[in-house]
Amino acid sequence: MSKSNTLSFTVPNDLKLKLDSITKIGHYDSMSEFLRDAIRTLLSQNKDLRISIAYNLFKENKIGLGKAAEILGDSLKDTKELFENR
């Protein structure tokens, strides 16, 4: 697994109340575990968002084509064609 980073963000009070309940109800051991799972779920269900992220990271030379294909769940050939048409 890659190195971890700490993020800080602001949420509305109603969302904070819900987030505070996460560990109390026992579905997750920590808020961080819940948020990681929520983000992974969102990304897995939103291909357009994954395409935008992968393309941006590739364009900025932060990842190679292979990693972009992995993010998209596509072949190298399909990823290359997709990026050439953007």
C-alpha positions, -999 to +999 in steps of 0.1 A: +000+000+000+012+035-007+022+061+019-006+078+037-013+115+038-035+135+062-062+156+048-084+182+065-117+195+053-148+214+064-183+199+064-217+213+071-231+206+106-257+181+094-230+160+076-207+162+107-235+147+128-238+118+105-201+113+102-198+114+140-222+084+142-201+062+119-178+047+145-206+046+172-228+024+151-200-001+146-199-004+108-164+011+107-136+012+132-127+048+123-139+078+104-108+074+081-117+038+072-152+050+063-141+079+042-115+057+023-143+032+016-167+059+005-142+075-019-133+041-033-170+033-038-176+066-055-147+062-078-156+026-087-191+037-097-182+068-117-162+059-148-163+095-161-146+107-129-120+080-131-113+089-168-108+126-158-086+117-129-064+093-149-061+116-178-052+146-157-025+125-138-012+111-170-011+146-187+008+160-157+033+130-160+024+118-125+015+084-137+022+063-168-002+048-193-001+015-174-012+030-142-039+051-160-052+018-176-053+003-141-073+032-127-097+029-156-099-009-155-092-009-192-065-023-215-034-003-224-047-001-260-081+012-250-066+037-226-042+050-252-070+054-277-092+071-252-064+096-243-056+102-279-092+113-285-093+138-257 
